[in-house]
Amino acid sequence: FVVLMPGTTSVVALARIEAIRQEVADTPIILGEGETLRINFSAGIGGIPDDAAPANPKALISIADQRLLAAKRGGRGRCIGADTPDQPSPSRDERRREA
């Protein structure tokens, strides 16, 4: 799903999504009969104007999706934005699909 944060910089959006991810990961769901469930998620963050022109939402979604896939390949349970250290580069096939 998509979370829109109008008026928020990419850096702040990444920090907010990471805080939500950490809260979800740290909060077990009590199922009953002594069973609990822990969940986690990964996210890819894209922002305007850093990643795409405001008139090109399709490109912005594509960038966020590439970062989400990189997060999953990198071990899951992480958030990746434009300034994330050690961010894996998109593969040649991903770059070709983007073009």
C-alpha positions in Angstrom: 0.0 0.0 0.0 1.0 3.6 -0.3 1.4 6.2 2.4 1.4 9.8 1.3 3.0 12.5 3.5 2.4 15.9 1.9 4.9 18.6 2.9 7.3 16.0 4.4 10.9 15.7 3.2 12.2 12.3 2.1 14.5 12.1 5.1 11.6 12.8 7.6 9.3 10.3 5.7 12.0 7.6 6.0 12.4 8.3 9.7 8.6 8.1 10.3 8.2 4.9 8.4 11.2 3.3 10.2 9.7 4.3 13.5 6.4 2.7 12.6 8.2 -0.4 11.3 10.1 -0.7 14.6 6.9 -0.2 16.7 5.1 -3.0 14.7 8.1 -5.3 15.0 8.3 -4.7 18.8 4.6 -5.2 19.4 3.6 -8.9 19.5 0.0 -9.8 18.7 -1.5 -12.1 21.4 -3.4 -14.9 19.7 -4.5 -16.7 22.8 -3.7 -20.0 24.4 -0.1 -18.8 25.0 0.5 -18.0 21.3 1.8 -14.8 20.0 2.5 -13.5 16.5 5.3 -11.1 15.6 5.1 -9.2 12.3 7.4 -6.9 10.4 7.5 -5.2 7.1 9.9 -3.5 4.6 9.3 -0.2 2.9 10.7 1.7 -0.1 10.5 5.5 0.2 10.3 7.9 -2.8 9.9 11.6 -2.6 9.2 14.7 -4.7 11.1 16.5 -6.0 14.2 14.4 -5.2 13.2 11.2 -7.0 10.5 12.3 -9.5 8.8 15.4 -10.9 5.4 16.1 -9.3 3.8 15.5 -12.7 5.1 11.9 -12.8 3.5 9.8 -10.1 4.2 6.6 -12.0 7.9 7.2 -11.8 7.7 7.9 -8.1 5.9 4.7 -7.4 8.4 2.8 -9.5 11.3 4.2 -7.5 9.6 3.4 -4.2 8.9 -0.1 -5.5 12.6 -0.6 -6.5 13.6 0.4 -3.0 11.1 -1.9 -1.5 12.5 -4.9 -3.5 16.0 -3.9 -2.5 15.0 -3.8 1.2 13.5 -7.3 0.9 16.7 -8.6 -0.9 18.8 -6.9 1.8 17.3 -9.0 4.6 13.7 -7.8 5.0 12.5 -5.7 8.0 14.1 -2.5 6.7 13.2 0.8 5.1 15.2 2.2 2.2 15.1 5.7 0.9 17.3 7.8 -1.4 19.9 8.5 1.4 20.0 5.0 3.0 23.6 3.9 3.5 24.6 0.7 1.7 21.5 0.8 -0.5 21.8 -1.9 -3.1 21.7 -0.6 -6.6 18.8 -1.6 -8.9 19.8 -4.6 -11.1 20.3 -4.1 -14.9 16.9 -5.6 -15.5 15.2 -3.2 -13.1 16.9 -0.2 -14.8 15.8 -1.5 -18.2 12.2 -1.8 -17.0 12.3 1.8 -15.6 13.5 3.2 -19.0 
